[in-house]
Amino acid sequence: TLAQKKPDPAPVLHACAALGIAPDATLFVGDDRRDVEAGRAAGVSTIAVGWGYSSGENPADWQPDVLVQTPAQLAQALGFAA
C-alpha cells in the first residue's frame, strides 16, 4: 500500500514497476472516475466498466479509452470473445 491514492498515478506506476511492465504497454480496467484519472495520469490505456462500485456517474464522462457496459463487452475488448 502506498501513501498516495488514486487518482494519483503512483499506485498504477508502482504496479507497473512491480510487474516489470511499461505503462504504455498496460491496460487499466476500472469502475470509478479515479481509476480512469489515475490510469491516464500514469500513461496507461483505460477501460471503464459500467458496473461495480462507481458513484452513479456516467462512465463516458470520465473519458476512458474504451467504455464497456457488460462483462461480455469487456471480454471482447480484451480479445477473449468474438
N, C-alpha and C positions, 0 to 999 in steps of 0.2 A: 504494500500500500504506500502510495506517495502522499506527500503533503498537498500537492496540487490535485485538484479535482476537475473533472470535465465541467466546463468547456475548455479548460486549459489543455493544450496539446501534450503536456508532459506524460500523462498516463499512456496515451497512444504511442508516443515515441519510445517510451520505456518498454512497452510490449514488443514493438518492432525490434528494438535492440536486443531484448532478451531472446527473441526467436531468430535473430540474425537475418531479418528480412528488411529490405529497404522500404521506407514509407511509400515511395512511388510504385512499389510492387505489392501494396497492401490494400485490402478492401475492408472497410469498417461497416458492419451492419448494426443499425441502432433503431430504437423505438422512441427516442426523445430528441428534442432540438439540441440539447447539449452534446449528444453523440455526434450529430452531423457537424456541429460547430467545432468540436474537438478534432474530428477527422479532417475537416477542411483545413484547420489551422496547422495540423501535422503534415499536410500534403498527401493524405491518402484518399483513395476513392471512397465514396459513401453510398450506402443503400439505406433508405429509411423504410421501415415497415409500418403499415397502418394498423398494427395491433400491439399490445403489450402494455407497458407502464406509462405511456405518454400522458400528457396533461389534458388531452382532449383537443389540442391544436390540430390544424390541418397540416399533416407532414409535408405537403407540397410547399408550404410557406417556408420551410427550413432550407429549401433549395438543395436537396441531395442530388447526387449524380444520377441516381435511379430511385424511383419510388415504387414499392410493391404493396399490394393490399391483402395478399393471401400467401400462405406458405408455399403453395404450388407456384405462384409467380416468383417467389424468392428462389426456389429450386431452379426454375427456368433461367432466372437472371444469373445464377451461379453456374449454369451449364449442366445441371444434373437432370433436367427433364426436357422433353420435347415440347 
